Amino acid sequence: MEKEAIFELVVTHTCEVIPALKTHSFKPEETLKELGANSLDRTDILDDLMESLGLDVPRVELFGTKNIGELVDLLYEHSLKK
């Protein structure tokens, strides 16, 4: 899967958890926290992402990313190993 498709999955799952963001124009440098996602929201978003991608990435790696772009890069790297 390409990075753009993973980015779109991040947007989709984020909007499912936080419907108020449906009209937001997401940028790779934004963080989920900046977008209003609390820790439970972020966990839900990450769980949904990993399920959609069929990945099992350690939580410590996921929570270590600084922004959406880094999250996409990390998920992309793990998808290549699958």
C-alpha positions in Angstrom: 0.0 0.0 0.0 1.3 3.5 -0.9 1.8 6.2 1.7 -1.0 8.3 0.2 -3.5 5.5 0.8 -2.2 5.0 4.4 -2.6 8.8 4.9 -6.2 8.6 3.6 -6.9 5.7 6.1 -5.6 7.9 8.9 -8.0 10.7 7.8 -10.9 8.2 7.5 -10.4 6.6 10.9 -9.8 10.0 12.6 -13.0 11.3 11.1 -14.9 8.2 12.3 -13.7 8.8 15.8 -14.0 12.6 15.7 -16.8 13.5 13.3 -16.3 17.2 13.7 -13.1 16.8 11.6 -15.0 15.6 8.4 -14.4 19.0 6.7 -10.9 19.5 8.0 -8.0 19.5 5.6 -5.5 17.2 7.2 -1.8 17.9 6.9 1.1 15.5 7.7 2.7 17.9 10.2 -0.4 17.9 12.4 -0.7 15.7 15.5 -3.8 13.8 16.5 -3.7 15.6 19.8 -3.7 19.0 18.0 -6.8 17.8 16.2 -8.6 17.2 19.5 -8.0 13.5 19.9 -7.7 12.5 23.5 -5.7 9.4 24.5 -8.7 7.1 24.1 -9.5 8.6 20.7 -5.9 8.1 19.6 -6.0 4.5 20.8 -9.2 3.9 18.8 -7.7 5.5 15.7 -4.5 3.4 15.9 -6.4 0.2 16.6 -8.6 0.8 13.6 -5.6 1.6 11.4 -3.7 -1.5 12.4 -6.8 -3.6 11.7 -7.4 -2.0 8.3 -3.8 -2.6 7.4 -3.5 -6.0 8.9 -0.5 -4.9 11.0 0.5 -5.5 14.6 2.9 -2.7 15.5 4.1 -2.3 19.1 2.2 0.6 20.8 5.5 2.2 22.0 6.4 2.7 18.3 3.1 4.1 17.4 2.9 6.5 20.3 6.5 7.6 19.6 5.6 9.3 16.3 5.5 13.1 16.4 2.8 13.8 13.8 0.6 12.2 11.2 3.3 12.1 8.6 5.6 10.1 10.9 2.8 7.8 11.7 2.1 7.2 8.0 5.9 6.6 7.5 6.0 4.1 10.3 2.9 2.2 9.1 4.3 2.2 5.6 7.6 0.7 6.7 5.8 -2.0 8.7 3.5 -2.8 5.7 6.6 -3.5 3.6 7.7 -6.1 6.1 4.4 -7.9 6.0 
